[in-house]
Amino acid sequence: MSIKIILPTAFIRHTDGQKQLTSQAANLPALITDIDQNFPALSTQIKDETGKLRRFINVYVNDEDIRFLGGETYSFQDGDEVMLIPSIAGGTL
């Protein structure tokens, strides 16, 4: 089984320029562990001090928010496309 991870431009500098990654992870916690082992610089951007995914990182599986698919308990399927998207806020009125 293989999944594809698609990264936004903001994260590419933490993966030696790779825009897409592949993983054999079965679920989100396993994917975070995989990223931690293979791309520690990216890991620090997506994980908090406790090792959990940061609140402002949104995860989409095949364009569906993972929270509506079961969150961390969702089992990835072969060929899934996973996007890690940081929330962006700010601006002026």
C-alpha positions in Angstrom: 0.0 0.0 0.0 1.3 3.5 -0.8 -0.1 6.9 -0.3 0.9 10.2 -1.8 1.5 13.3 0.4 1.1 16.6 -1.4 2.8 19.6 0.3 2.2 23.3 -0.1 5.0 25.6 -1.1 5.6 26.7 2.5 6.7 23.2 3.5 8.9 22.4 0.5 12.0 24.0 2.0 11.8 21.4 4.7 11.9 18.4 2.3 14.9 19.3 0.2 12.6 20.7 -2.5 10.2 17.7 -2.8 6.6 18.7 -3.5 5.3 15.2 -3.1 6.2 12.4 -0.8 5.1 8.8 -0.6 4.5 6.7 2.5 3.3 3.3 3.5 1.6 4.8 6.6 -1.6 3.1 7.6 -3.1 6.2 9.4 -2.3 9.7 10.5 -0.2 8.9 13.6 1.9 6.5 11.4 2.3 9.2 8.8 3.5 11.7 11.4 6.0 9.2 12.6 7.1 8.5 9.0 7.6 12.3 8.4 9.4 12.6 11.7 11.9 9.9 10.7 12.5 11.0 7.1 12.0 14.8 7.2 12.8 16.0 10.8 12.8 19.7 9.6 9.2 19.3 8.3 8.2 17.4 11.4 9.0 20.4 13.6 6.7 22.5 11.5 3.7 20.1 11.7 4.0 18.7 15.3 3.7 20.4 18.6 5.8 19.8 21.7 3.7 16.7 22.6 4.2 15.1 19.2 0.7 15.7 18.1 -0.3 17.4 14.9 -0.4 21.2 15.4 -3.9 22.7 15.6 -3.4 24.9 12.5 -2.4 22.0 10.2 -5.4 20.7 8.2 -5.2 17.3 6.7 -7.2 16.3 3.6 -7.5 12.9 2.2 -8.7 12.8 -1.5 -10.0 16.4 -0.9 -12.0 15.4 2.2 -11.2 16.8 5.6 -9.8 13.9 7.6 -11.8 15.1 10.7 -15.0 14.0 8.8 -13.5 10.7 7.9 -12.7 9.6 11.5 -9.6 11.7 12.2 -6.6 9.8 13.5 -8.5 6.5 13.3 -9.1 6.8 9.5 -7.2 4.0 7.7 -5.5 5.2 4.6 -6.3 3.3 1.4 -3.8 2.4 -1.4 -3.5 5.4 -3.7 -4.9 8.0 -1.2 -3.7 11.6 -1.8 -3.0 13.3 1.5 -2.6 17.1 1.7 -1.0 18.8 4.7 -2.3 22.4 4.6 -1.3 25.1 7.2 -4.1 27.5 8.1 -3.4 31.1 7.2 -4.8 33.9 9.3 -4.1 37.6 9.8 -4.4 40.8 7.9 -5.7 44.2 8.7 -9.0 45.9 8.6 
